[in-house]
């Protein structure tokens, strides 16, 4: 029994989407050399500033999230333990 794949599950569809994203990124980078921008800060005038700024921002977000995970992470059965403790306290410690 063959199951038909959804549109986004087909490798050729994903390949086409990736190639179109690459083409759009290249086009936007190429337009950076043609279109005059009115900048507020001197660094904004550098070619490819916004892609580089966005990439660095994403990397910083991932690193901060990894750092936050160390403080926010709980054990796998954290909520189960709390529920059992609450039940024991309600039953008078049977």
N, C-alpha and C positions, 0 to 999 in steps of 0.2 A: 504494500500500500504506500504510494508516494504522496507525500504531503507538499503542497505548494508553499513556496516561501513568500513571506510578506515582502513588500517593496523594499524596505530598508534592510532586510536580511540578505539580500542578494549581493554578492561581492562586486559585481559590475556596477551596481547602483552606488555603493559606497565609494568605489574607485572614481566614478564620475563626479560625485559630490566633492571628494578630496581634490581632484584636479581643478574643478571649478573654483574652489576656495583658494587654491594656490594661484590660479590665474587672476582672481580678484585682488589678492594681496600684491602680486606683481604689478598689476595695473595701478593700484593705489600708490604703490611706492614710486612707480614711474611718473605718475601725475605730480608727485611731490617736487620733481625737477621742473615742471612746466607751470604749475599754478602758483601765483604769488599769494602768500599768506600775510595777513596783518598780525604780527606777533606782539605779545606783551612783554615777554622775557627773551633775552638774547639766545638762550638755549633752544627755544622753539624754532629758531631759524635753521638749525642743523638739519641736514637731510636724513630722514628716517628717525627723527626724534620721537614721534608719537608711537611708532611700533616698538622702539626700544624702551620707552617709558612704560608702555603697557606690559611688555614682557617682564621688566624688572618689578613692576607692581604685582603681577601674578606670582612671581617667585617669592616675593616678600610675604604675600598672603599665605602661600603654602607653608613657608617656614614658620610663620607666626602660628598657624593652625597646628602644626606638629608640636610646637612648644606648648600651646594651650592644652593639647590632648593629654600631656603628661599630668597636668593638674586636674583635669576634668574627668579622666578615665576612671571607670568603676569596674569592679570585678564582674564576671559574667552573670553570677547569681545574686547581684547586689539587691535587687528589688525582692527576690524570693526570700533572702535572709531577713529583710526588714518586715516582710509580711509574717514570717514565722515568729519573729520576736514580738510583734504586735499581738498575734494570736495567743502566744504564751502569756503575755501580760494580761490580756483580757480574761483568760481562763484561770488566772490566779497562780500560774506557774506549775500546773499539773505535771 
